[in-house]
Amino acid sequence: SLLQETMAVSSSSSLIVTTFRLPFVTFRKENGSVGRTESRDEWARSLAHIVSQSGGQWVGWPGLALQKGQSVPNPEQGDSSPTARLSGAQVMPVFLSQGQRDLAYSGHCKSGLWPLFHSMADRAVFDEDHWEEYRKVNKTFAEATLDALRSALNKNPDDVPMIWIHDYHLMEVANIVRRIAKQDNLACKIGYFMHIPFPPWDMIKIHPWKDIFLQGILGSDLVGFQCDDYALNFIDCCERGLGTRVDRKALLVDHDAGGRSVKVRALPLGIPFDSFVELAKEAPAAKLDVPKDALVILSIDTLDFTKGLIQRVNAFERLLDKYHIHKGAAVLIQVCLPSRTEDGQQLREMLENRVHNINSKFSVTGWTPIQLISRPLDDSELAALYRDSNVALVTPLRDGMNLTGKEFVACRIQPDKPGVLILSPFVGAADLMQEALIVNPYEIGRVADYLHNALTMPVPEAEVRMNALRAREKNNDLNYWMKSFFREIDNLAPGEESMSSRRMTMDSIKIRDFDSMLNKYMAEPGWSKLCLLLDYDGTLAPHGSHPDLTVLPEATKEVLQRLADMPEVFVSVITGRCIPDIKAKVNIKNITYAGNHGIDIIHPDGTKFVPPMPEEVEEKASWLLQKLQAECCVDGAWVENKGIVLALHHEAWKDKGSIDPEKKEKLLTRARELMTEAGFKIGMSDGGLVTEAKPSIKWDKGNAAIYILRSAFGVDWSDNIRIIFAGDDLTDEDAMKALKGLAYSFRVVNSGLVQTLANHRLPDTKGILTMLLWVEKFMLERRNKK
């Protein structure tokens, strides 16, 4: 019934789950064979049940016991655990070397991302080698996920499989999968869920490669977080870190070429509530070495610096100092689950020393105030602790969701002993569990007061609070979380209502959208002229299949002409095309044209500029043109002659199957060799579809932009003018770099992974037209105010 209920909301019959670890761990048996033992993560166990029953696939690392070439073991006979239903054939193992794990997992994930995402930036370490390995590991997981996708589509070509990627270890997978699936025409929907916190922009901006992982996550159709705060933090980071358009009300982010709306949702993780109730009913009494009628405070955590363990025992010490009634009566049971990091060992020693000092200070015969449990506990022992304790103290400094409070609530089945939950506001669970006592773990004295309140709370109040908590957690259980995710990814079966009344896609860009982008920059007083520096292909005009077919839209031409006619506006088009070509294409008087990426510049009054050129450049260009035409112009490739710049167009090779990949690489290598031999610099444009040979001089669009501004406005131009730059490829990044801090820049994106210095991204050339219309409106209003 779990499967039927959950998959009923999904129109995909194929589910592919991708996680760093599989929902079971492999181990080597005494006889040398490989066995498996299930994960402690409840969500992984339940999802494994759905995957197994629906005939889906699970992609993940199987642990060190399984080597490449060995098949994934099937579960032991008689194993009735949820993961036991997942057969070895349904698992797509990803094999990682010890080195990859050290650099990508222990290195970038645990030393960099984990502390940063828990807002502990001082603990974060960012190393380029770790990052490179993290990216390679993500690529490996993406390839395995794509193999699973191809396999699912081979079985059922009419299906649209759903891929569900989990957590911070795999933030780039969605983008890689989307790019290759689009290229290879593989239908799929991609969901991503972040289990840990997503911090605010002030933290994220510390990460050296934030733009890559933000765009990596945005490869998904749906991005899920544990609570509203984390979802809104992510949206804010996309707007501020990527300069992309967002809708905070509808929780959407505009991403990718052409504009694709990515849904962002808070989807709080639940627990299998009824399973915990059953465990609590069946578990024998908890074996605790405490005085009769002792009041037991329970905490369960991994040994991690994010859990606030030292602050917690300090608060318990303060309780005993301040409220003498609890001496000899209250006991803190701290269960320490093993950590996967070296920091865990260091923290264990600190915690043991602190506990020893407190116990030495307060202990009397028959009463030890704090007890540490470090041995593994089975489900039954945990349920007994949850059921038989009086208070659960769940006070991490920061946590994604933290399920301990939910598990405690599920196990409170004794009517005369409802129990009290104390919760940190810095966990995802606090959003909805408002009936708990919520206290800041950094306020040691206040935590002590809340503990006293919990230990002395009248049963009627505790009962009311616990009943409300239990009712909500029973409804919002783990199955509800899975159904919510499937519904939100819009896999709606016929007749299913959408969970949300929110819009699913962003509106097309409007003139008013540029208020938030440009108002602040343009509103600064003291300037007299606006300077527009604009690229042509892919910026003013949408790319055609051939340069001759790239045409300036009439509406764009009209607004550009009106702006050029304003005396307080200066317009320049800086392009890779040669001057005669771009003048014919734009055909607007009274503007400055810069051709060949700024090597040729001509002002409206006819004055020209060409930077000093190496000797015999025209002769060498002629030789290179003949060589490229003879050796590299095959299968649709051709050379555009721009005078002293040559462009090898190989757009015809971009589609899969258009040319043998090996032949393509050989031809491109040969073209680069010829360009180097002729003494030319090699450049790329149009998203890597054009390889250019440029004269070997230190001159690019950045130099050209500075020259144009100086020649038009003198040396002290920066205070007197406002500059807006717009481009769409790597050659335009040179200008953005030169104008950083001096101009407001836009980048028209042509893929889902673009690294740019631009202040803002636009999905297409229509966005540029809208921006120009905003500029026209602004300038007219400014003129009228004067």
Stockholm file with secondary structure:
# STOCKHOLM 1.0

chainA/1-786         SLLQETMAVSSSSSLIVTTFRLPFVTFRKENGSVGRTESRDEWARSLAHIVSQSGGQWVGWPGLALQKGQSVPNPEQGDSSPTARLSGAQVMPVFLSQGQRDLAYSGHCKSGLWPLFHSMADRAVFDEDHWEEYRKVNKTFAEATLDALRSALNKNPDDVPMIWIHDYHLMEVANIVRRIAKQDNLACKIGYFMHIPFPPWDMIKIHPWKDIFLQGILGSDLVGFQCDDYALNFIDCCERGLGTRVDRKALLVDHDAGGRSVKVRALPLGIPFDSFVELAKEAPAAKLDVPKDALVILSIDTLDFTKGLIQRVNAFERLLDKYHIHKGAAVLIQVCLPSRTEDGQQLREMLENRVHNINSKFSVTGWTPIQLISRPLDDSELAALYRDSNVALVTPLRDGMNLTGKEFVACRIQPDKPGVLILSPFVGAADLMQEALIVNPYEIGRVADYLHNALTMPVPEAEVRMNALRAREKNNDLNYWMKSFFREIDNLAPGEESMSSRRMTMDSIKIRDFDSMLNKYMAEPGWSKLCLLLDYDGTLAPHGSHPDLTVLPEATKEVLQRLADMPEVFVSVITGRCIPDIKAKVNIKNITYAGNHGIDIIHPDGTKFVPPMPEEVEEKASWLLQKLQAECCVDGAWVENKGIVLALHHEAWKDKGSIDPEKKEKLLTRARELMTEAGFKIGMSDGGLVTEAKPSIKWDKGNAAIYILRSAFGVDWSDNIRIIFAGDDLTDEDAMKALKGLAYSFRVVNSGLVQTLANHRLPDTKGILTMLLWVEKFMLERRNKK
#=GR chainA/1-786 SS CHHHHHHTTCSCSCEEEEEEECSEEEEECTTSCEEEEECSCHHHHHHHHHHHHHTCEEEEECCTTSCTTSCCCCCCTTCCSGGGGSCGGGEEECCCCHHHIIIIIIIIIIIIIHHHHTTCGGGCCCCHHHHHHHHHHHHHHHHHHHHHHHHHHHHCTTCCCEEEEESGGGTTHHHHHHHHHHHTTCCCEEEEECCSCCCCHHHHTTSTTHHHHHHHHTTSSEEEESSHHHHHHHHHHHHHHHCCCEETTTTEEEETTTTEEEEEEECCCCCCHHHHHHHHHHCCCCCCCCCTTCEEEEEEEESCGGGCHHHHHHHHHHHHHHCGGGTTTEEEEEEEECCSSHHHHHHHHHHHHHHHHHHHHHCBTTBCSEEEECSCCCHHHHHHHHHHCSEEEECCSSBSCCCHHHHHHHTCCCTTCCCEEEECTTBGGGGTCTTSEECCTTCHHHHHHHHHHHHTCCHHHHHHHHHHHHHHHHHTCHHHHHHHHHHHTTCCCTTCCCSCCSCSSCCCCCTTHHHHHHHHHHTCSSCCEEEEEECTBTTTBCCCSSGGGCCCCHHHHHHHHHHHTSTTEEEEEECSSCHHHHHHHHCCSSSEEEEGGGTEEECTTSCEECCCCCTTHHHHHHHHHHHHHHHTCCTTCEEEECSSCEEEECGGGCSTTSSCHHHHHHHHHHHHHHHHHTTEEEEEETTTTEEEEEESSSCCHHHHHHHHHHHHHCTTCTTTEEEEEEECSHHHHHHHHHTTTTSEEEEECCSSCCCCCCSEEESSHHHHHHHHHHHHHHHHHHHHHC
#=GC SS_cons         CHHHHHHTTCSCSCEEEEEEECSEEEEECTTSCEEEEECSCHHHHHHHHHHHHHTCEEEEECCTTSCTTSCCCCCCTTCCSGGGGSCGGGEEECCCCHHHIIIIIIIIIIIIIHHHHTTCGGGCCCCHHHHHHHHHHHHHHHHHHHHHHHHHHHHCTTCCCEEEEESGGGTTHHHHHHHHHHHTTCCCEEEEECCSCCCCHHHHTTSTTHHHHHHHHTTSSEEEESSHHHHHHHHHHHHHHHCCCEETTTTEEEETTTTEEEEEEECCCCCCHHHHHHHHHHCCCCCCCCCTTCEEEEEEEESCGGGCHHHHHHHHHHHHHHCGGGTTTEEEEEEEECCSSHHHHHHHHHHHHHHHHHHHHHCBTTBCSEEEECSCCCHHHHHHHHHHCSEEEECCSSBSCCCHHHHHHHTCCCTTCCCEEEECTTBGGGGTCTTSEECCTTCHHHHHHHHHHHHTCCHHHHHHHHHHHHHHHHHTCHHHHHHHHHHHTTCCCTTCCCSCCSCSSCCCCCTTHHHHHHHHHHTCSSCCEEEEEECTBTTTBCCCSSGGGCCCCHHHHHHHHHHHTSTTEEEEEECSSCHHHHHHHHCCSSSEEEEGGGTEEECTTSCEECCCCCTTHHHHHHHHHHHHHHHTCCTTCEEEECSSCEEEECGGGCSTTSSCHHHHHHHHHHHHHHHHHTTEEEEEETTTTEEEEEESSSCCHHHHHHHHHHHHHCTTCTTTEEEEEEECSHHHHHHHHHTTTTSEEEEECCSSCCCCCCSEEESSHHHHHHHHHHHHHHHHHHHHHC
//
